[in-house]
Amino acid sequence: MNDCLYLSLFCGIFEQNFKKNISMGGIKTSIARKVAMALSGLFLVLFLLQHFTINFTSVVSPDTFNEISHFMGTNFLVQAILQPILIFGVIFHFVMGFILEAKNRSARSVKYGVFKGNANSSWLSRNMLISGAVVLAFLGLHFYDFWVHEMQVKYLEGDLSGLNQAGEFRYYEETVAKFAGQPIRVGLYVLAFIFLMMHLLHGFASSFQTMGVNNKYSPAIKKFTKAFAIVIPLGFAFIAIFHFINN
């Protein structure tokens, strides 16, 4: 019941802000783009949390990781509905980011004669496009490492069993194989997670501001988003390093 209430309130805030911002044209259209960008970002944050939770089980319980991976990889709802929505969300978020950056640059009428650094904006906010581009490049590698392989095994080879030649679930051993004895790949993953941290440190908190959340809970939200932006990427990096060291 509480989850439904929170979801209704969140959707209400979004609908109110979105309708308000698309109805007046001009600069309001730009704000509407930012609202859509923020909403897609919050959606991807939820996916990050879910993805981290599943992957962390590979550290504490390989059997649990295998079972969850098999369920997620063969469940119709996940594969046919949620996965396409996720892919669309990723594409939409990054495309919208590039559009907003292009619009901001073309509309910027004031050029700073003297660079003032954080006096004008934070370093993180000024380099969101760079951190986002690095994360996007990493997603290409990550998709190649895992998603492409899964599509090949399940849909080209027609093997939905999730089993290896020994008759055991293959997901844990395949995950470990990507990092064990692979220092360059692990280094690329860790570097990408550092850039993800940078992207989240600004983007997560600013998403709530864009959605119009400005009340007595704002300081707590800011602390939470900062903690999330640090802990989750470091957690992903830990998983990669753990499998590199222990296998």
C-alpha positions as CSV (number, residue, x, y, z in Angstrom):
1,M,0.0,0.0,0.0
2,N,2.8,2.5,0.9
3,D,4.7,1.6,-2.3
4,C,1.6,2.4,-4.4
5,L,1.1,5.7,-2.5
6,Y,4.7,6.8,-3.1
7,L,4.4,5.8,-6.7
8,S,1.2,7.8,-7.1
9,L,2.8,10.9,-5.5
10,F,5.9,10.6,-7.7
11,C,3.8,10.2,-10.9
12,G,1.7,13.1,-9.8
13,I,4.7,15.4,-9.3
14,F,6.1,14.4,-12.7
15,E,2.8,14.9,-14.5
16,Q,2.3,18.3,-12.9
17,N,5.8,19.5,-13.8
18,F,5.8,18.0,-17.3
19,K,2.4,19.4,-18.3
20,K,3.4,22.8,-16.9
21,N,6.7,22.9,-18.8
22,I,5.6,21.7,-22.2
23,S,2.6,24.1,-22.4
24,M,4.4,27.4,-22.7
25,G,7.1,26.7,-25.4
26,G,10.5,28.4,-25.5
27,I,12.6,27.9,-22.5
28,K,9.9,25.8,-20.9
29,T,10.5,23.1,-23.6
30,S,14.1,22.9,-22.5
31,I,12.9,22.3,-18.9
32,A,10.5,19.6,-20.2
33,R,13.5,17.9,-21.8
34,K,15.4,18.1,-18.5
35,V,12.4,16.6,-16.7
36,A,12.3,13.7,-19.1
37,M,16.1,13.3,-18.7
38,A,15.7,13.2,-14.9
39,L,12.9,10.7,-15.0
40,S,14.9,8.3,-17.3
41,G,17.9,8.8,-15.0
42,L,15.9,7.8,-11.9
43,F,14.7,4.8,-13.8
44,L,18.2,3.7,-14.6
45,V,19.3,4.3,-11.0
46,L,16.7,1.7,-9.9
47,F,18.1,-0.7,-12.5
48,L,21.6,-0.1,-11.1
49,L,20.5,-1.0,-7.6
50,Q,18.8,-4.2,-8.8
51,H,21.8,-5.1,-11.0
52,F,24.3,-4.5,-8.2
53,T,22.2,-6.6,-5.8
54,I,22.2,-9.6,-8.2
55,N,25.9,-9.3,-9.1
56,F,26.9,-9.0,-5.4
57,T,25.4,-12.5,-4.8
58,S,28.2,-13.8,-7.0
59,V,30.6,-12.8,-4.2
60,V,28.6,-14.3,-1.3
61,S,26.7,-17.2,-2.8
62,P,27.5,-18.6,-6.3
63,D,24.4,-20.9,-6.1
64,T,22.1,-18.0,-5.4
65,F,23.7,-16.0,-8.3
66,N,23.2,-18.9,-10.7
67,E,19.5,-19.3,-9.7
68,I,18.7,-15.6,-10.0
69,S,20.6,-15.3,-13.3
70,H,18.7,-18.3,-14.7
71,F,15.4,-16.8,-13.6
72,M,16.1,-13.4,-15.0
73,G,17.5,-14.9,-18.3
74,T,14.5,-17.2,-19.0
75,N,11.5,-15.3,-17.5
76,F,9.2,-14.0,-20.3
77,L,8.3,-10.8,-18.5
78,V,11.9,-9.9,-17.9
79,Q,13.1,-10.8,-21.4
80,A,10.2,-9.7,-23.6
81,I,9.0,-6.6,-21.7
82,L,11.4,-5.3,-19.1
83,Q,14.6,-5.8,-21.1
84,P,13.4,-3.8,-24.1
85,I,12.2,-1.1,-21.7
86,L,15.6,-1.0,-20.1
87,I,17.4,-0.8,-23.5
88,F,15.1,2.0,-24.6
89,G,15.7,3.8,-21.3
90,V,19.5,3.7,-21.7
91,I,19.3,4.9,-25.3
92,F,16.8,7.6,-24.5
93,H,18.8,8.9,-21.5
94,F,22.1,9.2,-23.4
95,V,20.5,10.6,-26.6
96,M,18.6,13.2,-24.5
97,G,21.9,14.0,-22.7
98,F,23.6,14.8,-26.0
99,I,20.6,16.8,-27.2
100,L,20.5,18.9,-24.0
101,E,24.3,19.6,-24.2
102,A,23.9,20.7,-27.9
103,K,20.9,22.9,-27.0
104,N,22.7,24.4,-24.0
105,R,25.8,25.3,-26.1
106,S,23.9,26.8,-28.9
107,A,21.7,28.8,-26.5
108,R,24.5,30.0,-24.3
109,S,24.8,33.8,-25.0
110,V,27.2,34.6,-22.1
111,K,30.8,33.5,-22.6
112,Y,33.0,33.7,-19.6
113,G,36.0,35.9,-20.3
114,V,37.8,34.4,-17.3
115,F,37.3,30.8,-16.3
116,K,36.0,30.8,-12.7
117,G,35.7,27.0,-12.2
118,N,33.2,26.2,-9.5
119,A,32.1,29.8,-9.3
120,N,30.0,29.2,-12.4
121,S,29.3,25.5,-11.9
122,S,30.8,22.4,-10.4
123,W,33.4,20.4,-12.3
124,L,31.1,17.4,-12.2
125,S,28.2,19.3,-13.8
126,R,30.4,20.8,-16.5
127,N,31.7,17.3,-17.5
128,M,28.5,15.2,-17.4
129,L,28.8,14.7,-21.1
130,I,32.3,13.3,-20.8
131,S,31.5,11.0,-17.8
132,G,28.3,9.9,-19.6
133,A,30.2,9.1,-22.8
134,V,32.7,6.9,-20.9
135,V,29.9,5.1,-19.2
136,L,28.2,4.6,-22.6
137,A,31.4,3.2,-24.1
138,F,31.7,0.8,-21.1
139,L,28.1,-0.4,-21.7
140,G,29.2,-1.4,-25.2
141,L,32.0,-3.6,-23.6
142,H,29.6,-4.9,-21.0
143,F,27.0,-5.8,-23.5
144,Y,29.6,-7.6,-25.6
145,D,30.9,-9.5,-22.6
146,F,27.5,-10.7,-21.3
147,W,24.4,-9.7,-23.3
148,V,25.6,-10.7,-26.7
149,H,26.8,-14.1,-25.4
150,E,23.5,-14.7,-23.7
151,M,21.6,-13.9,-26.9
152,Q,23.8,-16.2,-28.9
153,V,23.4,-19.2,-26.5
154,K,19.7,-18.8,-25.8
155,Y,18.3,-17.7,-29.2
156,L,20.8,-18.6,-31.9
157,E,21.8,-21.9,-30.4
158,G,18.4,-22.5,-28.8
159,D,19.8,-23.5,-25.4
160,L,17.6,-22.2,-22.6
161,S,18.7,-24.7,-20.0
162,G,21.4,-22.5,-18.5
163,L,23.6,-25.6,-18.0
164,N,27.2,-26.2,-18.9
165,Q,28.6,-29.5,-20.2
166,A,28.8,-30.9,-16.7
167,G,25.1,-30.3,-16.2
168,E,25.6,-27.4,-13.8
169,F,24.4,-23.8,-14.1
170,R,27.0,-21.9,-16.2
171,Y,26.3,-18.2,-15.1
172,Y,28.8,-18.0,-12.2
173,E,31.7,-19.7,-14.0
174,E,31.1,-17.5,-17.1
175,T,31.1,-14.3,-15.0
176,V,34.3,-15.3,-13.2
177,A,36.0,-16.2,-16.5
178,K,35.6,-12.5,-17.6
179,F,37.7,-11.3,-14.8
180,A,40.1,-14.1,-13.7
181,G,43.5,-13.5,-15.3
182,Q,42.1,-10.4,-17.1
183,P,43.9,-7.4,-15.6
184,I,43.2,-5.1,-18.6
185,R,39.5,-5.9,-18.6
186,V,39.3,-5.4,-14.8
187,G,41.1,-2.1,-15.1
188,L,38.7,-0.9,-17.8
189,Y,35.7,-1.9,-15.6
190,V,37.1,-0.1,-12.5
191,L,37.9,3.0,-14.6
192,A,34.3,3.0,-16.0
193,F,32.9,2.6,-12.5
194,I,34.9,5.7,-11.4
195,F,33.3,7.7,-14.2
196,L,29.9,6.2,-13.2
197,M,30.5,7.5,-9.7
198,M,31.3,11.0,-11.1
199,H,28.2,10.9,-13.2
200,L,25.9,9.9,-10.4
201,L,27.4,12.4,-7.9
202,H,25.9,15.2,-9.9
203,G,23.1,13.5,-11.9
204,F,21.3,11.6,-9.2
205,A,20.8,14.6,-6.8
206,S,20.0,17.0,-9.7
207,S,17.3,14.7,-10.9
208,F,15.3,15.3,-7.8
209,Q,15.8,19.0,-8.1
210,T,14.6,18.9,-11.7
211,M,11.5,17.0,-10.6
212,G,10.7,19.8,-8.3
213,V,11.6,18.1,-5.0
214,N,12.6,21.0,-2.7
215,N,11.4,20.6,0.8
216,K,12.5,19.7,4.3
217,Y,13.6,16.3,3.1
218,S,16.0,17.7,0.5
219,P,19.1,17.7,2.7
220,A,18.5,14.0,3.5
221,I,17.9,13.2,-0.2
222,K,21.1,14.9,-1.1
223,K,23.1,12.8,1.5
224,F,21.4,9.7,0.3
225,T,22.2,10.3,-3.4
226,K,25.8,11.1,-2.6
227,A,26.1,7.9,-0.6
228,F,24.5,5.9,-3.4
229,A,26.7,7.5,-6.0
230,I,29.8,6.4,-4.1
231,V,28.8,3.0,-2.7
232,I,27.2,1.4,-5.7
233,P,30.0,2.1,-8.2
234,L,32.6,1.1,-5.7
235,G,30.6,-2.1,-5.0
236,F,30.7,-3.0,-8.7
237,A,34.4,-2.3,-8.8
238,F,34.9,-4.6,-5.7
239,I,33.0,-7.4,-7.5
240,A,35.3,-7.2,-10.5
241,I,38.5,-7.1,-8.4
242,F,37.2,-9.8,-6.1
243,H,36.8,-12.3,-9.0
244,F,40.2,-11.2,-10.4
245,I,42.0,-11.9,-7.2
246,N,40.2,-15.0,-6.0
247,N,40.1,-17.0,-9.2
